[in-house]
Amino acid sequence: MRLSLYYLGIPLLALCACQGGMNKEMRDYAATADSTSFSNDITKLNSASRKRVKSADVRCRVSNVFQATSRMEQLVTRLGGIVVESNLQNESVQHFRVPYSADSVKDVQLYTPTANLTLKVPVEHLDSVVYSLTATAGYIDYRVVKDQDMTLKYLANALKNEHQEKQEAQLSKVTPAKKGTTLDVVEYKDQKADMAIDRQMDNLVILDDVAYSTFTVQLFQPQVTDEQVVINPDRVTRAGFGTELLVALRNGAEIFRNILLFFIQLWPFLLAGALGWLAYRKLLLRKN
C-alpha cells in the first residue's frame, strides 16, 4: 500500500510543480473561461457581453489569382490578423501538342489558377475585408456570412465548472466513507478535472472566435494558356534512312516467312482439296 501511494505521489507532485510554474498572466487568462459575470445585460440580443462568433466564406473569380491573394494577405496582416493557410495551385484543364517546325512542336497547356485561403481577422474589420474582396471580384460564386450566438454554450460550461468547484469544496469538509481504493479516488478526480479542463478550453476557443473571425476564401480566374516550343521527340529519336531501310527489308522477310509457314501448315487441307477437285473432274468427264 505504501508503494502504491509512493507512485501516485510522483505525478501529483509533478502536477503541482507545473501549476506552480504557470505565470500569473496564464492563470488570469484561463480564469476568464469560467467567468459567469457579464458587464452588460445578456438578455438583449445585441448586448456587448454576448459571445457572438462571426465568420465569412466567399468564392469568387478575379482577374489575377496571385495578385488578389497577395493583396488579401497584406490587408489582413496590416489589420492585425493572421494568415492561417494560403494554398495556390494550377488545375490542369487540357494538354496537347501541335506541329511547329520540322524538328519541334508547340506544347500547349490550358490551366486554371486557384487559391484557398483561411484568414483570422479581427471581428471589427471582417465586413471591410469581405467588401474589399467582393468589390474587386469579377464574378461571385457565393458569399456566406454567419453570426452565431455562443452565449448559452459559454455560460453552460462556466456554470458547470463553478458548480464542480463548489461541490468539491463541500465534499472536502465531509469525512469520506471507506469505499473504493485510493487509485479509484484518484481516477475519479482525474476524470472530473479533465472534464473541467475540456469545458474551460471550449470557452477559451469561443472567446478567441469572438475576438477573431474566420474568413475562408476561394479564388479562381479564367483559363490561362501556357505555350512552349520544344524539340519533337519523334524526330530526335528516329533512326537514319539506311537503318530504317534495313529494318523494313528484315520486317518484309519476316512477314513473307510467316505467310509461307502458315500455308505449309495447311498442307492436309490443300491436299484434300486437290484430291476432291480431281475426283470431280473425272466424274464430269465420264458424264460427258
C-alpha positions as CSV (number, residue, x, y, z in Angstrom):
1,M,0.0,0.0,0.0
2,R,2.8,2.4,0.8
3,L,4.4,1.6,-2.5
4,S,1.3,2.4,-4.4
5,L,0.9,5.7,-2.6
6,Y,4.5,6.5,-3.4
7,Y,4.0,6.0,-7.1
8,L,0.7,8.0,-7.0
9,G,2.5,10.9,-5.3
10,I,5.0,11.3,-8.1
11,P,2.5,12.5,-10.7
12,L,0.7,14.7,-8.2
13,L,4.0,16.4,-7.3
14,A,4.8,16.9,-10.9
15,L,1.3,18.4,-11.5
16,C,1.7,20.8,-8.5
17,A,5.1,21.8,-9.9
18,C,3.6,22.6,-13.3
19,Q,0.8,24.6,-11.7
20,G,3.3,26.5,-9.6
21,G,5.4,27.3,-12.7
22,M,2.4,28.8,-14.5
23,N,2.7,32.5,-14.6
24,K,0.0,34.9,-13.4
25,E,-1.0,36.0,-16.9
26,M,-1.8,32.5,-17.9
27,R,-3.8,31.8,-14.8
28,D,-5.8,35.0,-15.3
29,Y,-6.4,34.2,-19.0
30,A,-7.6,30.7,-18.1
31,A,-9.9,32.1,-15.3
32,T,-11.8,34.2,-17.9
33,A,-13.2,31.0,-19.4
34,D,-15.1,30.3,-16.1
35,S,-16.5,33.8,-15.6
36,T,-20.3,33.9,-15.2
37,S,-20.4,37.7,-14.6
38,F,-21.1,39.9,-17.6
39,S,-20.6,43.7,-17.8
40,N,-23.8,44.2,-19.8
41,D,-27.3,42.7,-19.8
42,I,-27.1,39.5,-21.9
43,T,-30.9,39.3,-22.3
44,K,-30.6,41.9,-25.0
45,L,-29.8,40.4,-28.4
46,N,-27.2,43.0,-29.3
47,S,-25.6,43.1,-25.9
48,A,-21.8,43.7,-25.9
49,S,-21.4,40.8,-23.4
50,R,-22.9,38.2,-25.7
51,K,-20.5,35.7,-27.2
52,R,-21.2,36.2,-30.9
53,V,-19.0,34.3,-33.4
54,K,-18.8,35.8,-36.9
55,S,-17.4,34.1,-39.9
56,A,-17.5,34.5,-43.7
57,D,-17.0,32.2,-46.7
58,V,-16.5,33.6,-50.2
59,R,-15.8,32.0,-53.6
60,C,-15.3,34.4,-56.5
61,R,-13.4,34.9,-59.7
62,V,-10.7,37.5,-60.0
63,S,-8.6,38.7,-62.9
64,N,-5.3,37.6,-61.3
65,V,-5.2,35.0,-58.5
66,F,-1.7,35.7,-57.4
67,Q,-2.2,39.4,-57.1
68,A,-5.5,39.1,-55.3
69,T,-4.0,36.6,-52.9
70,S,-1.1,38.8,-52.1
71,R,-3.4,41.8,-51.6
72,M,-5.6,39.9,-49.2
73,E,-2.7,38.6,-47.2
74,Q,-1.2,42.1,-46.9
75,L,-4.5,43.6,-45.9
76,V,-5.3,41.0,-43.2
77,T,-1.8,41.4,-41.8
78,R,-2.0,45.1,-41.7
79,L,-5.3,45.0,-39.8
80,G,-3.8,42.8,-37.1
81,G,-5.0,39.4,-38.4
82,I,-3.1,36.3,-39.5
83,V,-3.0,34.0,-42.5
84,V,-3.7,30.6,-41.2
85,E,-3.4,28.9,-44.6
86,S,-2.6,30.0,-48.1
87,N,-2.7,27.4,-50.9
88,L,-2.1,28.4,-54.6
89,Q,-2.2,25.8,-57.3
90,N,-2.9,25.4,-61.0
91,E,-5.7,23.0,-62.1
92,S,-4.9,21.5,-65.5
93,V,-7.8,21.5,-67.9
94,Q,-6.3,20.3,-71.2
95,H,-2.8,19.5,-72.6
96,F,-1.9,18.8,-76.2
97,R,1.0,19.2,-78.7
98,V,0.8,20.7,-82.3
99,P,3.5,20.6,-85.0
100,Y,5.5,23.8,-85.2
101,S,8.6,23.1,-87.4
102,A,10.4,20.1,-88.9
103,D,12.1,19.1,-85.6
104,S,10.0,20.9,-82.9
105,V,6.4,21.0,-81.6
106,K,4.4,23.5,-79.6
107,D,3.4,22.3,-76.2
108,V,0.1,24.0,-75.2
109,Q,-1.4,23.6,-71.7
110,L,-4.7,25.1,-70.5
111,Y,-5.0,25.5,-66.7
112,T,-7.0,27.5,-64.1
113,P,-5.1,29.1,-61.3
114,T,-6.9,28.7,-57.9
115,A,-6.2,29.8,-54.3
116,N,-7.6,28.7,-51.0
117,L,-7.1,31.0,-48.0
118,T,-8.0,30.7,-44.4
119,L,-7.7,34.0,-42.6
120,K,-8.2,35.1,-39.0
121,V,-9.5,38.7,-39.0
122,P,-10.3,41.0,-36.0
123,V,-14.1,40.9,-35.8
124,E,-14.4,44.7,-36.2
125,H,-12.6,44.5,-39.6
126,L,-14.4,41.5,-41.0
127,D,-17.0,43.5,-43.0
128,S,-14.4,45.7,-44.6
129,V,-12.2,42.8,-45.6
130,V,-15.2,41.0,-47.2
131,Y,-16.2,44.1,-49.0
132,S,-12.7,44.8,-50.2
133,L,-12.6,41.3,-51.8
134,T,-16.1,41.3,-53.3
135,A,-15.7,44.8,-54.7
136,T,-12.8,43.7,-56.9
137,A,-14.2,40.3,-57.9
138,G,-15.4,39.8,-61.5
139,Y,-17.9,37.1,-60.6
140,I,-19.1,35.9,-57.1
141,D,-20.0,32.2,-57.0
142,Y,-21.3,32.5,-53.4
143,R,-20.9,34.7,-50.3
144,V,-21.9,33.4,-46.9
145,V,-21.7,35.4,-43.7
146,K,-22.6,33.8,-40.4
147,D,-23.2,35.3,-37.0
148,Q,-23.6,32.5,-34.3
149,D,-24.5,33.3,-30.7
150,M,-22.5,31.1,-28.4
151,T,-23.5,32.8,-25.2
152,L,-25.6,29.9,-23.8
153,K,-22.9,27.3,-24.5
154,Y,-20.2,29.5,-22.9
155,L,-22.5,30.1,-19.9
156,A,-23.3,26.4,-19.5
157,N,-19.6,25.5,-19.4
158,A,-18.8,28.2,-16.9
159,L,-21.7,27.2,-14.6
160,K,-20.7,23.5,-14.7
161,N,-17.2,24.3,-13.7
162,E,-18.4,26.7,-11.0
163,H,-20.7,24.1,-9.6
164,Q,-18.0,21.5,-9.6
165,E,-15.7,23.7,-7.6
166,K,-18.4,24.3,-5.0
167,Q,-19.2,20.6,-4.9
168,E,-15.5,19.7,-4.3
169,A,-15.2,22.3,-1.6
170,Q,-18.2,20.8,0.2
171,L,-17.0,17.2,-0.2
172,S,-13.6,18.1,1.3
173,K,-15.3,19.0,4.6
174,V,-17.1,15.7,4.8
175,T,-15.4,12.6,6.2
176,P,-15.1,10.2,3.2
177,A,-16.6,6.8,3.5
178,K,-14.3,3.8,3.4
179,K,-15.4,2.7,-0.1
180,G,-13.1,2.2,-3.1
181,T,-9.3,2.2,-3.2
182,T,-7.0,5.2,-3.4
183,L,-6.5,4.5,-7.1
184,D,-10.2,4.7,-7.8
185,V,-10.5,8.0,-5.9
186,V,-7.5,9.4,-7.9
187,E,-9.0,8.2,-11.2
188,Y,-12.4,9.8,-10.3
189,K,-10.8,13.1,-9.6
190,D,-8.7,13.0,-12.8
191,Q,-11.9,12.4,-14.8
192,K,-13.6,15.4,-13.2
193,A,-10.5,17.6,-13.7
194,D,-10.3,16.5,-17.4
195,M,-14.0,17.4,-17.9
196,A,-13.5,20.8,-16.3
197,I,-10.4,21.5,-18.4
198,D,-12.2,20.5,-21.6
199,R,-15.1,22.9,-20.8
200,Q,-12.6,25.6,-20.0
201,M,-10.8,25.1,-23.3
202,D,-14.1,25.2,-25.2
203,N,-14.8,28.6,-23.6
204,L,-11.3,29.8,-24.5
205,V,-11.9,28.8,-28.1
206,I,-15.2,30.7,-28.0
207,L,-13.5,33.8,-26.7
208,D,-10.9,33.5,-29.4
209,D,-13.5,33.1,-32.1
210,V,-15.4,36.1,-30.7
211,A,-12.4,38.3,-31.0
212,Y,-11.1,37.0,-34.4
213,S,-13.4,35.9,-37.2
214,T,-12.6,33.1,-39.6
215,F,-12.6,34.2,-43.2
216,T,-12.5,31.4,-45.8
217,V,-11.7,32.5,-49.4
218,Q,-11.6,30.5,-52.6
219,L,-10.3,32.4,-55.7
220,F,-10.2,31.4,-59.3
221,Q,-9.6,33.1,-62.6
222,P,-10.3,32.4,-66.3
223,Q,-8.3,29.7,-68.1
224,V,-4.7,30.6,-68.9
225,T,-2.7,29.2,-71.8
226,D,0.9,28.2,-71.3
227,E,2.8,27.7,-74.7
228,Q,6.3,26.4,-75.1
229,V,8.2,25.3,-78.2
230,V,10.1,22.1,-77.5
231,I,12.0,19.6,-79.6
232,N,9.9,16.9,-81.3
233,P,10.9,13.7,-79.6
234,D,9.8,11.6,-82.6
235,R,12.3,13.4,-84.8
236,V,15.1,13.2,-82.3
237,T,14.7,9.5,-81.6
238,R,14.0,8.4,-85.2
239,A,16.7,6.2,-86.8
240,G,18.5,7.1,-90.0
241,F,17.3,6.2,-93.5
242,G,19.7,3.4,-94.0
243,T,18.8,1.8,-90.7
244,E,15.1,2.1,-91.4
245,L,15.6,0.6,-94.9
246,L,17.4,-2.5,-93.5
247,V,14.7,-2.8,-90.8
248,A,11.9,-2.6,-93.4
249,L,13.6,-5.3,-95.6
250,R,14.0,-7.5,-92.5
251,N,10.4,-7.0,-91.5
252,G,9.2,-7.8,-95.0
253,A,11.2,-11.1,-95.0
254,E,9.7,-11.9,-91.6
255,I,6.2,-11.3,-93.0
256,F,6.9,-13.5,-96.1
257,R,8.3,-16.3,-94.0
258,N,5.3,-16.2,-91.6
259,I,2.9,-16.4,-94.6
260,L,4.8,-19.2,-96.2
261,L,4.9,-21.2,-93.0
262,F,1.2,-20.6,-92.5
263,F,0.3,-22.1,-95.8
264,I,2.7,-25.0,-95.3
265,Q,0.8,-25.8,-92.0
266,L,-2.4,-26.1,-94.1
267,W,-1.0,-28.9,-96.4
268,P,-3.5,-31.5,-95.3
269,F,-6.4,-29.3,-96.3
270,L,-4.7,-28.3,-99.6
271,L,-4.1,-32.0,-100.4
272,A,-7.7,-32.9,-99.6
273,G,-8.9,-30.1,-101.8
274,A,-6.7,-31.1,-104.7
275,L,-7.9,-34.8,-104.5
276,G,-11.5,-33.6,-104.4
277,W,-11.0,-31.5,-107.4
278,L,-9.5,-34.4,-109.4
279,A,-12.4,-36.7,-108.4
280,Y,-14.9,-34.1,-109.5
281,R,-13.1,-33.7,-112.9
282,K,-13.2,-37.5,-113.5
283,L,-16.9,-37.7,-112.8
284,L,-17.6,-34.8,-115.1
285,L,-15.6,-36.4,-118.0
286,R,-17.5,-39.7,-117.6
287,K,-20.8,-38.0,-117.9
288,N,-19.7,-36.1,-121.0
